[in-house]
Amino acid sequence: MKRASFRQVRSELYKRLFSGYAELLSTPHSPRFAVGAVVAAMPYPMIGMTITISVQHYYGSYGLAGTLTAVQAIALAVFGPVLGKLVDRFGQRKVSIPTIAVWMVAAIAMVTSITTHAPVWLLFMIAPFLAAIPPWGAMSRTRWTHALKGEPRKIETALSLSSIFDECLWVVGNPLASILAVISGILAFSFTGVCVVIGALMFLGEVSTEPPSQTDLARAAGLSRKEYRAELSRRISQPASSPAAVAGTAATNEFVAVQDAIAAEEAEGATTGGKTPGRAARVLKHLHFGGKSDSIMGPGLLSLCATWFGLGAFQSATSISVIAMAKEQNMQQFTGFVFACFSISSLIGVTIYGAKHWQIPLWKRFYFCLAVLVVGMCSFIFTSHLWMIMIIYLIIGVCQAPTWVNGNQIVLHLVPPARFTEAVAWMSAMNAIGGSMGSSVAGGYIDQFGSKGGFATVFAFAIAAMAIAFIGFKQIRTSTERPMLTEVSL
């Protein structure tokens, strides 16, 4: 009886935790693009570590290695939104293939330059091109939202599944990069390149799940891409119950009809109301599209990006401060284990989080998870031992990945899927820039005051991030109380 009871409990637990993920991965073609995105994204956790170890080995300078890694990270933050925007506009395959080619050439050039001890200026010339990495995570999430259109619960589970894969990527990638780079920089770069090729073939080879680009959608609607983006933004800005939102198709038909009339006038060389047809077209475009209303950077997304900047700042400041504390206590060998506890806790948290269908509003879950991270990392300033930090990491780590899942879900309420990749890329870029700033500022205070100085900056950054998040409270709450914009189209 006890054995049967244990089996039943185990079966029920498995069903509750993994049945949703298993259902998603049983969807035709989904495992290929979901796994392919993770494999192709291997440069994210590996390339920085590989550059650091390889450059230090051949040039004997941690300073040079750190500066090159910072240049690559800054370039990644700059190019990320640009690539995301291009992917949304022209399609995943059309943008990813040339981007991968640039990265492969840059990787070969970098490893050749390092091993031949090339001039330092050449390394700095090559490093930015190693940021030519397609936004695999955002593109995978876009495919999920496209494939699961009209099924918000499954979309929520799919975003959690993507975060599980992301956590696995970082848990495996960092130590693997350390091991391979110590053996040989060529080996580490080669392994990363093989992962990029295999993952890209898996992901991009799955054509049936690729969502249509803005160019495709605009062509289908008989509009230019700019007009399509503006009309889409106009519809999003309207209340769901407004007559224009309900009769959106009629508004589009009206626009096309008037455009045809203007074209006919132009052909005849006529004018209307003393204004040239070109002027009439511009006035019409302004009335229908609201001038520059095609920007996704409304108050909601701006506040979310600012919050992600603060999140990156206090988390990176925490990492460097923990390393400093470990050095002060002569426990450097345990730092990897401490960070692994945070990653494993995050992995467990997002697995459980995505398996449950939450009745609690999204905005409440978002602020709760963010508050747990903020309070937990603020408490580091009062700790005196590395093991206490490890315990706190184990507790608060369960909210780390769910915070990202909640952020991605909020974006789906703020922008349509046709611009989701761009929006997520902006958030990632702000997080990366915040991370660079956080580690830089914390490093200066650590040099002066030790690890306690670093944890003081963590405290300040964390409180600021929470305050920024509440500045955008109204927009975030209002947007999440409306349905996802997966149905907004022309």
C-alpha positions as CSV (number, residue, x, y, z in Angstrom):
1,M,0.0,0.0,0.0
2,K,2.8,2.4,0.9
3,R,4.6,1.7,-2.4
4,A,1.4,2.2,-4.4
5,S,0.7,5.4,-2.5
6,F,4.2,6.6,-3.2
7,R,3.8,5.8,-6.9
8,Q,0.5,7.6,-7.0
9,V,2.0,10.7,-5.3
10,R,5.0,10.6,-7.7
11,S,2.7,10.2,-10.7
12,E,0.5,13.1,-9.6
13,L,3.5,15.3,-8.9
14,Y,4.9,14.5,-12.3
15,K,1.6,15.2,-14.0
16,R,1.2,18.6,-12.2
17,L,4.8,19.7,-12.9
18,F,5.6,18.4,-16.4
19,S,2.3,17.5,-18.2
20,G,2.0,21.1,-19.5
21,Y,5.6,21.2,-20.8
22,A,5.2,17.7,-22.3
23,E,2.0,18.8,-24.1
24,L,3.9,21.8,-25.5
25,L,6.8,19.7,-26.7
26,S,4.5,17.2,-28.3
27,T,3.2,20.0,-30.6
28,P,4.4,19.3,-34.1
29,H,7.8,20.9,-34.9
30,S,8.1,22.7,-31.6
31,P,10.9,20.7,-30.0
32,R,13.1,21.4,-33.0
33,F,12.9,25.2,-32.8
34,A,12.8,25.3,-28.9
35,V,15.9,23.2,-28.5
36,G,17.6,24.7,-31.5
37,A,17.3,28.2,-30.1
38,V,19.1,27.1,-26.9
39,V,21.9,25.4,-28.7
40,A,22.4,28.3,-31.1
41,A,22.5,30.7,-28.1
42,M,25.6,29.1,-26.7
43,P,27.8,32.2,-27.4
44,Y,25.9,34.1,-24.7
45,P,27.3,32.3,-21.7
46,M,30.5,31.1,-23.3
47,I,32.1,33.8,-25.4
48,G,32.8,36.3,-22.6
49,M,34.4,33.6,-20.4
50,T,36.4,32.3,-23.4
51,I,37.8,35.7,-24.3
52,T,38.7,36.4,-20.7
53,I,40.6,33.1,-20.2
54,S,42.2,33.0,-23.6
55,V,43.4,36.6,-23.6
56,Q,44.8,36.3,-20.1
57,H,46.7,33.1,-21.1
58,Y,48.3,34.6,-24.2
59,Y,48.7,38.3,-23.2
60,G,49.0,37.9,-19.4
61,S,46.6,40.7,-18.6
62,Y,43.3,40.4,-16.8
63,G,42.8,44.1,-17.5
64,L,42.9,43.6,-21.3
65,A,40.7,40.5,-21.0
66,G,38.1,42.4,-18.9
67,T,38.1,45.4,-21.2
68,L,37.6,43.2,-24.4
69,T,34.8,41.4,-22.7
70,A,33.1,44.7,-21.7
71,V,33.4,45.9,-25.3
72,Q,31.7,42.8,-26.6
73,A,29.0,43.1,-23.9
74,I,28.3,46.8,-24.7
75,A,28.2,45.9,-28.5
76,L,25.7,43.1,-27.7
77,A,23.5,45.6,-25.8
78,V,23.6,48.1,-28.7
79,F,23.1,45.6,-31.5
80,G,20.4,43.5,-29.7
81,P,17.5,46.0,-30.2
82,V,18.6,46.7,-33.8
83,L,18.7,42.9,-34.7
84,G,15.3,42.5,-32.9
85,K,13.8,45.3,-34.9
86,L,15.2,43.9,-38.2
87,V,13.9,40.4,-37.4
88,D,10.4,41.7,-36.8
89,R,10.5,43.8,-40.0
90,F,12.0,41.3,-42.4
91,G,11.7,37.8,-40.9
92,Q,13.8,35.5,-38.8
93,R,15.6,33.7,-41.5
94,K,16.5,36.7,-43.6
95,V,18.2,38.5,-40.7
96,S,19.7,35.5,-38.8
97,I,21.6,33.9,-41.7
98,P,23.8,37.0,-42.6
99,T,24.2,37.7,-38.8
100,I,25.5,34.2,-38.2
101,A,27.9,34.6,-41.1
102,V,29.3,37.8,-39.5
103,W,29.7,36.1,-36.1
104,M,31.5,33.1,-37.6
105,V,34.0,35.3,-39.4
106,A,34.6,37.4,-36.3
107,A,35.1,34.3,-34.1
108,I,37.7,32.8,-36.5
109,A,39.4,36.2,-36.7
110,M,39.4,36.6,-32.9
111,V,40.8,33.1,-32.1
112,T,43.5,33.5,-34.8
113,S,44.5,37.0,-33.5
114,I,44.7,35.8,-29.9
115,T,46.7,32.7,-30.6
116,T,49.1,34.6,-32.9
117,H,49.5,37.4,-30.4
118,A,48.2,40.0,-32.8
119,P,48.3,43.7,-31.9
120,V,45.8,44.7,-29.2
121,W,44.1,47.3,-31.4
122,L,43.1,44.4,-33.7
123,L,41.4,42.6,-30.9
124,F,39.4,45.7,-30.1
125,M,38.4,46.0,-33.8
126,I,37.1,42.4,-33.8
127,A,35.4,42.2,-30.4
128,P,32.2,44.3,-31.4
129,F,31.5,41.9,-34.3
130,L,31.2,39.0,-31.8
131,A,28.0,40.7,-30.7
132,A,26.4,39.6,-34.0
133,I,24.2,37.0,-32.4
134,P,20.6,36.7,-33.4
135,P,18.1,37.1,-30.5
136,W,17.4,33.4,-30.3
137,G,15.5,33.5,-27.1
138,A,13.2,36.3,-28.2
139,M,12.7,34.6,-31.6
140,S,11.8,31.3,-29.9
141,R,9.2,33.1,-27.7
142,T,7.8,34.8,-30.7
143,R,7.3,31.4,-32.4
144,W,5.5,30.1,-29.3
145,T,3.1,33.1,-29.2
146,H,2.4,32.7,-32.9
147,A,1.8,28.9,-32.6
148,L,-0.3,29.3,-29.5
149,K,-2.3,32.3,-30.6
150,G,-5.6,32.6,-28.7
151,E,-4.4,30.3,-25.8
152,P,-3.0,32.6,-23.1
153,R,-2.5,29.8,-20.5
154,K,-0.4,27.8,-22.9
155,I,1.6,30.9,-23.8
156,E,2.4,31.5,-20.2
157,T,3.6,27.9,-19.8
158,A,5.6,28.2,-23.1
159,L,7.4,31.4,-21.8
160,S,8.3,29.5,-18.6
161,L,9.6,26.6,-20.7
162,S,11.8,29.0,-22.6
163,S,13.1,30.4,-19.3
164,I,13.9,26.8,-18.1
165,F,16.0,26.3,-21.3
166,D,17.7,29.6,-20.7
167,E,18.6,28.7,-17.2
168,C,20.0,25.3,-18.3
169,L,22.0,27.2,-21.0
170,W,23.7,29.4,-18.3
171,V,24.2,26.6,-15.8
172,V,26.0,24.5,-18.5
173,G,27.6,27.2,-20.5
174,N,29.7,29.1,-17.9
175,P,31.5,26.0,-16.4
176,L,31.9,24.4,-19.9
177,A,33.5,27.6,-21.2
178,S,35.9,27.6,-18.3
179,I,37.0,24.0,-18.9
180,L,37.4,24.3,-22.6
181,A,39.1,27.6,-22.6
182,V,41.7,26.4,-20.0
183,I,42.5,23.5,-22.3
184,S,42.6,25.6,-25.5
185,G,41.0,28.8,-26.7
186,I,40.7,27.3,-30.1
187,L,38.8,24.4,-28.7
188,A,36.4,26.7,-26.8
189,F,35.7,28.9,-29.9
190,S,35.4,25.9,-32.1
191,F,32.8,24.2,-29.8
192,T,30.8,27.4,-29.6
193,G,30.9,27.7,-33.4
194,V,29.6,24.1,-33.9
195,C,26.8,24.9,-31.5
196,V,25.8,28.0,-33.5
197,V,25.7,26.0,-36.7
198,I,23.8,23.0,-35.3
199,G,21.3,25.2,-33.4
200,A,20.7,27.5,-36.4
201,L,20.1,24.6,-38.7
202,M,17.5,23.2,-36.2
203,F,15.8,26.5,-35.6
204,L,15.9,28.2,-39.0
205,G,15.3,24.9,-40.8
206,E,11.9,24.7,-39.1
207,V,10.1,27.0,-41.6
208,S,6.5,26.0,-40.8
209,T,6.6,27.7,-37.3
210,E,8.2,31.0,-38.4
211,P,5.8,33.8,-37.8
212,P,5.1,36.3,-40.6
213,S,7.3,39.4,-40.6
214,Q,5.9,42.9,-40.6
215,T,6.7,43.0,-44.4
216,D,4.6,39.9,-45.0
217,L,1.7,41.2,-42.9
218,A,1.8,44.7,-44.5
219,R,1.8,43.2,-47.9
220,A,-1.2,41.0,-47.1
221,A,-3.0,44.1,-45.8
222,G,-2.1,46.1,-48.9
223,L,-0.1,48.7,-47.0
224,S,3.5,49.7,-46.8
225,R,5.4,48.4,-43.7
226,K,5.4,51.9,-42.1
227,E,1.7,52.3,-42.6
228,Y,1.1,48.9,-41.2
229,R,3.1,49.6,-38.1
230,A,1.3,52.9,-37.5
231,E,-2.1,51.3,-38.0
232,L,-1.3,48.5,-35.6
233,S,-0.2,51.0,-33.0
234,R,-3.4,53.0,-33.5
235,R,-5.5,50.0,-32.8
236,I,-3.6,49.1,-29.7
237,S,-4.0,52.6,-28.3
238,Q,-7.8,52.4,-28.6
239,P,-9.9,51.0,-25.8
240,A,-11.1,47.5,-26.5
241,S,-14.8,48.6,-26.4
242,S,-14.4,51.6,-28.7
243,P,-16.4,51.5,-32.0
244,A,-13.1,51.9,-33.9
245,A,-11.6,48.9,-32.3
246,V,-14.6,46.8,-32.9
247,A,-14.9,48.0,-36.5
248,G,-11.2,47.8,-37.2
249,T,-11.7,46.1,-40.6
250,A,-14.0,48.8,-41.7
251,A,-11.4,51.5,-40.8
252,T,-8.8,49.7,-42.8
253,N,-11.2,49.3,-45.8
254,E,-12.0,53.0,-45.5
255,F,-8.3,53.9,-45.5
256,V,-7.6,51.7,-48.6
257,A,-10.6,53.2,-50.4
258,V,-9.5,56.8,-49.8
259,Q,-5.9,55.9,-50.8
260,D,-7.3,54.5,-54.1
261,A,-9.2,57.7,-54.6
262,I,-6.1,59.8,-54.0
263,A,-4.1,57.6,-56.4
264,A,-6.8,58.2,-59.0
265,E,-6.7,62.0,-58.4
266,E,-2.9,61.9,-58.8
267,A,-3.3,60.1,-62.1
268,E,-5.7,62.7,-63.4
269,G,-3.6,65.6,-62.0
270,A,-6.5,66.9,-60.0
271,T,-6.5,68.6,-56.6
272,T,-8.9,68.6,-53.7
273,G,-9.9,71.6,-51.6
274,G,-7.0,73.6,-52.8
275,K,-4.5,71.1,-51.5
276,T,-2.4,68.8,-53.6
277,P,-3.1,65.1,-53.5
278,G,0.3,64.6,-51.8
279,R,-0.8,66.9,-49.0
280,A,-4.1,65.2,-48.7
281,A,-2.4,61.8,-48.4
282,R,-0.2,63.2,-45.6
283,V,-3.2,64.6,-43.8
284,L,-5.1,61.3,-44.2
285,K,-2.1,59.4,-42.9
286,H,-1.9,61.6,-39.9
287,L,-5.6,61.3,-39.1
288,H,-5.5,57.5,-39.4
289,F,-2.1,56.7,-38.0
290,G,-1.6,59.5,-35.5
291,G,1.7,60.8,-37.0
292,K,4.5,59.0,-35.2
293,S,2.3,56.7,-33.2
294,D,4.1,53.6,-34.7
295,S,6.6,53.7,-31.8
296,I,6.3,50.9,-29.3
297,M,8.1,53.0,-26.6
298,G,5.0,54.0,-24.6
299,P,5.1,54.6,-20.8
300,G,4.5,50.9,-20.0
301,L,7.5,49.5,-22.0
302,L,9.7,52.4,-21.0
303,S,9.0,51.8,-17.3
304,L,9.7,48.1,-17.8
305,C,13.0,48.7,-19.6
306,A,14.0,51.1,-16.8
307,T,13.2,48.4,-14.3
308,W,15.2,45.9,-16.2
309,F,18.1,48.3,-16.2
310,G,17.9,48.5,-12.4
311,L,17.6,44.7,-12.2
312,G,20.7,44.2,-14.2
313,A,22.6,46.8,-12.1
314,F,21.9,45.4,-8.7
315,Q,22.3,41.8,-9.8
316,S,25.7,42.4,-11.4
317,A,26.8,44.5,-8.4
318,T,25.8,41.6,-6.2
319,S,27.9,39.1,-8.2
320,I,31.1,41.1,-8.0
321,S,30.5,41.9,-4.3
322,V,30.0,38.2,-3.5
323,I,33.3,37.5,-5.3
324,A,35.0,40.2,-3.2
325,M,33.6,38.7,0.0
326,A,34.8,35.2,-0.9
327,K,38.3,36.6,-1.5
328,E,38.2,38.4,1.9
329,Q,37.2,35.2,3.6
330,N,39.7,33.1,1.6
331,M,36.9,31.1,0.1
332,Q,37.3,31.8,-3.6
333,Q,37.0,28.2,-4.5
334,F,33.3,28.2,-3.4
335,T,32.1,31.2,-5.4
336,G,31.1,29.0,-8.4
337,F,29.1,26.8,-6.0
338,V,27.3,29.8,-4.5
339,F,26.3,31.1,-7.9
340,A,25.2,27.6,-9.0
341,C,22.9,27.5,-6.0
342,F,21.2,30.7,-7.3
343,S,20.9,29.2,-10.8
344,I,19.6,25.9,-9.6
345,S,17.0,27.6,-7.3
346,S,15.9,29.8,-10.3
347,L,15.6,26.7,-12.5
348,I,13.4,24.9,-9.9
349,G,11.3,28.1,-9.3
350,V,10.5,28.6,-13.0
351,T,9.7,24.9,-13.5
352,I,7.1,25.0,-10.7
353,Y,5.9,28.5,-11.7
354,G,5.2,27.6,-15.3
355,A,3.5,24.4,-14.4
356,K,0.7,26.2,-12.4
357,H,-2.1,28.1,-14.0
358,W,-2.2,31.2,-11.8
359,Q,-5.4,33.0,-10.8
360,I,-3.4,35.8,-9.2
361,P,-3.2,38.8,-11.5
362,L,0.0,39.1,-13.5
363,W,0.9,42.5,-12.2
364,K,0.7,41.2,-8.6
365,R,3.0,38.3,-9.4
366,F,5.4,40.6,-11.2
367,Y,5.8,43.0,-8.2
368,F,5.9,40.1,-5.7
369,C,8.7,38.3,-7.4
370,L,10.7,41.5,-8.0
371,A,10.2,42.5,-4.3
372,V,11.5,39.1,-3.1
373,L,14.7,39.6,-5.2
374,V,15.1,43.2,-4.0
375,V,14.6,42.4,-0.3
376,G,16.9,39.3,-0.5
377,M,19.8,41.1,-2.1
378,C,19.4,44.1,0.1
379,S,19.9,41.8,3.1
380,F,23.4,40.9,1.8
381,I,24.7,44.1,3.4
382,F,23.9,42.6,6.8
383,T,25.5,39.2,6.2
384,S,28.9,38.3,7.5
385,H,29.6,35.0,5.9
386,L,29.5,33.5,2.4
387,W,27.4,30.6,3.5
388,M,24.6,33.0,4.6
389,I,24.6,34.5,1.1
390,M,24.3,31.0,-0.3
391,I,21.3,30.2,1.8
392,I,19.6,33.5,0.9
393,Y,20.4,32.8,-2.8
394,L,18.6,29.4,-2.5
395,I,15.5,31.1,-1.0
396,I,15.2,34.1,-3.4
397,G,16.5,32.3,-6.5
398,V,13.0,30.7,-7.0
399,C,11.8,34.2,-8.0
400,Q,14.6,35.1,-10.4
401,A,13.4,33.4,-13.6
402,P,9.7,33.9,-12.8
403,T,10.5,37.6,-12.8
404,W,11.7,37.4,-16.3
405,V,8.7,35.3,-17.3
406,N,6.4,37.9,-15.9
407,G,8.2,40.6,-17.7
408,N,7.9,38.8,-21.0
409,Q,4.2,38.3,-20.4
410,I,3.7,42.0,-19.7
411,V,5.3,42.8,-23.0
412,L,2.7,40.6,-24.7
413,H,0.1,43.0,-23.2
414,L,2.0,46.1,-24.3
415,V,3.1,45.3,-27.9
416,P,1.7,42.9,-30.6
417,P,3.6,39.7,-31.6
418,A,4.8,41.4,-34.8
419,R,7.0,43.6,-32.6
420,F,7.6,41.3,-29.7
421,T,11.2,40.4,-30.7
422,E,12.1,44.1,-30.8
423,A,10.6,44.8,-27.4
424,V,12.3,41.9,-25.7
425,A,15.6,42.9,-27.3
426,W,15.2,46.4,-25.8
427,M,14.6,44.9,-22.3
428,S,17.6,42.6,-22.6
429,A,19.8,45.5,-23.8
430,M,18.8,47.7,-20.9
431,N,19.5,44.8,-18.5
432,A,22.9,44.3,-20.0
433,I,23.7,48.0,-19.9
434,G,22.5,48.1,-16.3
435,G,24.7,45.1,-15.5
436,S,27.8,46.9,-16.9
437,M,27.1,49.9,-14.9
438,G,26.3,48.0,-11.7
439,S,29.6,46.0,-11.7
440,S,31.6,49.1,-12.6
441,V,30.2,51.2,-9.8
442,A,30.3,48.4,-7.3
443,G,33.9,47.6,-8.2
444,G,34.9,51.2,-7.4
445,Y,33.3,51.0,-3.9
446,I,34.8,47.5,-3.3
447,D,38.3,48.9,-4.0
448,Q,37.7,51.6,-1.3
449,F,35.6,49.8,1.3
450,G,35.8,46.1,0.6
451,S,32.8,43.8,0.0
452,K,30.6,45.9,2.3
453,G,31.0,48.9,0.0
454,G,29.9,46.7,-2.9
455,F,26.8,45.5,-1.0
456,A,26.0,49.1,-0.2
457,T,25.7,49.8,-3.9
458,V,23.6,46.6,-4.3
459,F,21.2,48.1,-1.6
460,A,21.0,51.4,-3.5
461,F,20.5,49.9,-6.9
462,A,17.9,47.4,-5.7
463,I,15.8,50.1,-3.9
464,A,16.1,52.3,-7.0
465,A,14.9,49.4,-9.3
466,M,11.9,48.8,-7.1
467,A,11.0,52.5,-7.0
468,I,11.3,52.7,-10.8
469,A,9.0,49.6,-11.1
470,F,6.3,51.3,-9.1
471,I,6.6,54.5,-11.1
472,G,5.3,52.4,-14.0
473,F,2.7,50.8,-11.8
474,K,-0.4,52.3,-13.4
475,Q,0.7,51.4,-17.0
476,I,1.7,47.9,-16.0
477,R,-1.4,47.2,-14.0
478,T,-3.7,48.6,-16.7
479,S,-2.0,46.7,-19.6
480,T,-2.1,43.4,-17.8
481,E,-5.8,43.8,-17.1
482,R,-6.4,43.8,-20.8
483,P,-6.1,40.7,-23.0
484,M,-2.8,39.9,-24.7
485,L,-2.3,41.6,-28.0
486,T,-1.9,38.3,-29.9
487,E,-5.2,38.9,-31.7
488,V,-4.3,42.5,-32.8
489,S,-3.7,42.3,-36.6
490,L,-4.9,43.7,-39.9
